[in-house]
Amino acid sequence: MPEEQVAVADSTAVRVALWRALHVRADAAPHVLEDEVGLRLAAPDDGWRARPDMDRRGTSGMRASIVARARLIEDLVVAEARRGVTQYVILGAGLDTFAQRRPDVAAGLRVFEVDRPGTQAWKRRRLTALGFGVPDWLRLVPVDFEAGDSWWEELAAAGLDAGRPAVVASTGVSMYLTREATAATLRQVARLAPGTTLATSYLLPLDLLAPEERPLMEATCRAARASGTPFVSFYAPEDMAALARACGFRETRRVSARTLTERYFADRSDGLRPAGAEELLVATV
């Protein structure tokens, strides 16, 4: 049977998309990110908000982290586009919807979404069915990691110009990779032209979390292990920054949960704030 007929969306990618939609539907305004396109792509059944992983209170910290990191990267892409950068690469794109929500910016870029072949076939079908289509400036790049495909070579074949700077985003990925695999990705991105910016998320070790946040993170780790996708890597902020510099990045900047809270969640009436378990690194070639 053709892959397009059997391909389905990754369950983690769907969960992230539904959390973004839940932020709009369940959290008070102002919303950090307004994204219900992912909900339309996923097309869950009518009872999706009753799912245990959509519990409004129980998932508030993780939900806030998801929308905060998406907003941070979106702000970064917009700023870099104004500076003249014309390439945007999303590694592990899942149900990312920047191209559909912000065509005012995206149409002036070449946007490369990298993910597994099944996910990409499914997404292409859904974008077409919903009327968004896949314009020429949006490149869905399927990479079969299990077969040993090189994402770097597939990106080049899709039109990425390594001689020009780009914004590269990789969120919700590093925890599933070994340190060696993450270092290999960092080295590849650092080979892009000067002016390239990488934004990547990572999980903190349990001993760096506030005591009240450890039980939830421990439960999340157990769930990931039970689902067959265990978290294998955690980084202290200074460790991640040192790794990026060793792999060829010139400058690094830490974006903590506190920074995200101050930037996007100040003065909220509902107390919504990102969980402290995840941080981001922004690094420049």
C-alpha positions in Angstrom: 0.0 0.0 0.0 1.4 3.5 -0.9 3.0 5.3 2.0 0.5 8.2 1.6 -2.4 5.8 2.5 -0.9 4.5 5.7 1.1 7.4 7.0 0.0 8.9 10.3 1.1 11.8 12.4 3.5 11.2 15.2 1.6 11.1 18.5 4.1 13.5 20.3 3.7 16.0 17.4 -0.1 15.8 17.7 0.1 16.3 21.5 2.2 19.4 21.0 -0.2 20.8 18.4 -3.2 20.2 20.7 -1.5 21.9 23.6 -1.0 25.0 21.4 -4.7 24.9 20.6 -5.6 24.3 24.2 -3.7 27.5 25.2 -6.0 29.5 22.9 -9.2 27.7 24.1 -8.6 27.3 27.8 -6.1 29.9 28.9 -6.9 33.6 29.5 -5.9 36.2 27.0 -3.5 37.6 26.0 -2.3 34.4 24.3 1.4 34.0 23.9 0.8 32.2 20.6 -2.4 31.9 18.7 -2.3 28.6 16.8 -5.3 26.4 16.0 -4.0 25.4 12.6 -2.3 22.4 14.2 -5.7 21.3 15.6 -7.2 21.4 12.2 -4.3 19.3 10.8 -4.6 16.7 13.6 -8.4 16.6 13.4 -8.9 14.8 16.7 -12.3 13.5 17.7 -14.7 15.9 19.5 -13.7 14.7 22.9 -10.0 15.6 22.6 -10.1 18.0 25.5 -11.1 15.1 27.8 -7.9 13.3 27.1 -5.7 12.8 30.2 -2.8 14.6 28.6 -5.1 17.6 27.9 -6.0 18.2 31.5 -6.0 22.0 31.8 -4.4 22.3 35.2 -2.1 19.3 35.1 -0.5 20.3 31.9 -0.3 24.0 32.4 3.5 24.2 32.9 4.3 22.0 29.9 1.7 23.8 27.8 3.2 27.1 28.6 6.7 25.8 27.8 5.5 24.6 24.4 3.9 28.0 23.4 6.7 30.0 24.8 9.4 28.2 22.9 7.4 28.4 19.7 6.9 32.2 20.2 10.5 32.7 21.0 11.6 31.0 17.8 8.9 32.8 15.8 10.2 36.1 17.1 13.7 35.1 16.2 12.8 34.1 12.6 10.9 37.4 12.1 13.9 39.4 13.4 16.4 37.5 11.3 14.2 37.9 8.2 14.2 41.6 8.7 18.0 41.4 8.9 18.1 39.7 5.5 18.2 36.0 6.3 16.1 34.1 3.8 16.4 30.4 4.9 14.6 28.7 7.8 15.2 25.1 8.7 13.0 23.2 11.2 14.4 19.9 12.3 11.8 17.5 13.6 9.1 19.8 12.3 6.1 17.7 13.3 2.9 19.8 13.0 4.7 23.1 12.9 2.4 25.8 11.4 4.6 28.8 11.0 4.2 28.7 7.2 0.5 28.6 7.4 0.0 31.2 10.2 2.6 33.7 9.1 2.7 33.6 5.2 3.5 37.4 5.4 6.9 36.4 6.7 7.3 32.8 5.4 6.6 33.7 1.8 9.8 35.8 1.8 11.8 32.9 3.0 12.6 29.4 1.9 11.3 27.2 4.7 12.6 23.6 5.1 10.6 21.3 7.3 12.6 18.1 8.1 10.9 15.0 9.5 10.3 11.3 8.9 8.8 10.2 5.6 5.5 9.0 7.1 4.9 12.3 8.9 5.8 14.3 5.9 3.5 12.3 3.6 0.7 12.7 6.1 1.2 16.4 6.5 1.4 17.1 2.8 -2.0 15.3 2.4 -3.6 17.3 5.2 -2.3 20.6 4.0 -3.7 19.9 0.6 -7.1 18.7 2.1 -7.4 21.9 4.2 -6.7 24.2 1.3 -3.3 25.4 2.4 -1.3 23.5 -0.2 2.5 23.3 -0.2 3.8 26.4 -2.0 7.2 26.4 -3.7 8.9 28.3 -0.8 7.8 25.5 1.6 10.0 22.4 1.3 8.8 19.3 3.2 12.0 17.3 3.5 11.5 13.6 4.3 14.5 11.9 6.0 14.5 8.2 6.9 16.9 8.3 9.9 16.5 4.6 10.6 17.7 3.8 7.0 20.7 6.0 7.6 19.6 8.9 5.4 21.6 12.1 5.9 19.4 15.1 6.8 22.2 17.4 5.7 22.3 15.8 2.2 18.5 15.8 1.9 18.4 19.5 2.8 21.0 20.3 0.2 19.0 18.3 -2.4 15.9 20.3 -1.4 17.6 23.6 -2.1 19.3 24.7 1.1 22.3 27.0 0.3 25.0 26.3 2.8 26.8 29.4 1.7 24.0 31.7 3.0 22.9 32.1 6.6 19.8 30.5 8.0 17.8 30.1 11.1 17.7 26.5 12.3 15.3 25.4 15.0 15.3 22.0 16.8 12.9 21.7 19.7 11.7 18.7 21.6 14.4 16.6 20.0 17.7 16.6 22.0 16.3 14.5 24.9 15.8 11.6 22.6 19.3 11.7 21.2 22.6 10.7 22.6 25.2 13.4 23.3 27.2 12.2 20.3 24.2 12.5 18.0 23.4 16.0 19.3 27.1 17.0 18.8 27.0 15.7 15.2 23.9 17.9 14.5 25.5 20.9 16.1 28.7 20.5 14.0 26.6 20.2 10.8 24.6 23.4 11.5 27.9 25.2 12.5 29.1 24.5 8.9 26.5 26.9 7.6 27.4 30.5 6.7 28.4 33.0 9.3 25.3 34.7 10.6 23.4 31.4 11.0 21.4 31.1 14.2 20.4 27.9 15.9 17.7 27.7 18.5 17.4 24.3 20.3 15.7 23.1 23.4 17.0 20.7 26.0 15.9 19.2 29.4 17.7 20.0 32.6 18.9 17.2 34.9 16.5 16.4 37.7 18.9 17.7 40.4 18.7 21.2 38.8 14.9 21.3 39.0 13.0 23.0 41.9 11.8 20.3 44.3 8.2 20.9 43.4 8.9 20.3 39.7 10.7 17.0 40.1 7.7 14.6 40.5 6.1 15.8 37.3 9.4 15.4 35.4 10.0 12.0 36.9 6.4 11.0 35.8 7.1 12.4 32.3 10.3 10.4 32.0 8.5 7.2 33.1 5.8 7.8 30.5 8.4 8.4 27.7 10.2 5.2 28.7 6.9 3.2 28.7 6.0 4.5 25.3 9.3 3.3 23.8 10.8 6.7 23.3 12.9 7.2 26.5 14.7 10.4 27.3 18.4 9.7 27.1 20.1 13.1 27.4 19.9 16.0 29.9 22.1 19.0 30.0 23.1 21.7 32.5 23.0 25.1 30.8 26.7 25.6 30.9 27.3 22.1 29.5 25.0 22.7 26.5 26.7 26.1 25.8 30.1 24.5 26.0 29.1 21.7 23.7 27.8 24.3 21.1 31.0 26.3 21.3 33.1 23.1 20.9 31.1 22.2 17.8 31.9 25.6 16.1 29.4 28.2 17.3 30.8 31.6 18.0 28.3 32.9 20.5 25.7 31.2 22.8 22.8 32.6 24.8 20.8 30.8 27.5 17.0 31.2 27.5 15.7 29.9 30.8 12.1 29.3 31.9 12.5 32.5 34.0 13.5 34.5 30.9 10.5 33.2 29.0 8.2 34.0 32.0 9.5 37.5 32.1 9.2 38.0 28.4 5.8 36.4 27.6 3.9 35.7 30.9 4.4 38.9 33.0 1.3 40.3 34.8 -0.9 37.4 33.8 -4.0 37.0 36.0 -4.0 33.2 35.8 -0.5 32.5 36.9 0.4 30.6 33.8 4.1 30.1 33.4 6.5 27.6 31.8 7.8 24.6 33.6 11.4 24.9 34.7 12.5 21.6 33.2 13.2 22.8 29.7 15.5 25.6 28.5 16.7 26.8 25.1 20.1 27.6 23.7 20.4 30.2 21.0 23.8 30.0 19.3 25.3 31.9 16.4 27.8 30.8 13.8 
